Amino acid sequence: MPYQVRRDFVGYGATPPDPRWPNGARLAVNFVMNYEEGSEPSMQDGEGHTETGLTEAHGLNQVKSGRDLAAEGMFEYGSRVGFWRLMRLFQERNLPLTVFGCALALERNPEAAAALRASGFDVCSHGWRWIKHFELSEEEEREHISRAVASFQRTVGARPEGWYCRYGPSVNTRRLVVEEGGFLYDSDYYGDELPFWVTVDGRGHLVVPYSLTNNDGKYAGWMGTSEQWFSFIRDAFDMLLAEGARTPRMMSVGLHMRLIGHPARAVGLARLLDHMMARDDVWICRRIDLARHWAATHPYPGRGLNESG
Ligand SMILES: [Zn+2]
């Protein structure tokens, strides 16, 4: 039977598996830097307007069609300045980082792509462009996925092994990602704190859930200062760490270069990294290492979580 996304309100329930993180860690933490600037809806790529998402600009004040030069500059801040600041914060601490990369965006900043290639950070495909996958036809979506894979091979020198859509996926995305081949996991799911397997067209495929809660996107809504963001994410970390004595989990923290890359916000990220590094029972890891660990210690059992038969 062809793969269909089905809803599962049960998941692991009261007895989640022990992830057996390396060195007995109580918690696995993965930081994600979204690299989107240069792939967003824009005049140069044909959308007829400038995107303002997750910038200082309030959508209501923006032009409805045509170029919005203020918003364009706010996007460019991310790739010109924020990128390098976030790279520094992780590299000077020898911490790993995962990039959710929009392929076209990296094509437009070869210097950043070269820095990523040299860094050892893993790149998970955030699509060919920042677009709504659920508005694409199946054929268009198939083409976007294969264009993204080819593009990353050119820019960062390796194909992505993970997939995560900007906005929500379509009902076809997971099947098309598996069909493309070479993807170990996708992160198009928000409903759990541990990876799990699904069966897609007879094959095991790993889902590594992501979080818009532990995310700097909060700055574009109600959150104001770096102290608020720091304490919000630190509280999640501290609670998961305490629970991890019995039920270890994973934690994703999402970052955007044009948002938390500004100094007034980046200082809260630096504080968070130092808070986490003070613990020796935490595995701060790349997303691909987390996925590979799961595949090695909890291999696909022949059927996915809560799939019968
Ligand atoms: Zn994103």
Residues whose N, C-alpha, C, O or C-beta is under 5 A from the ligand:
A	BS01	ZN	N34
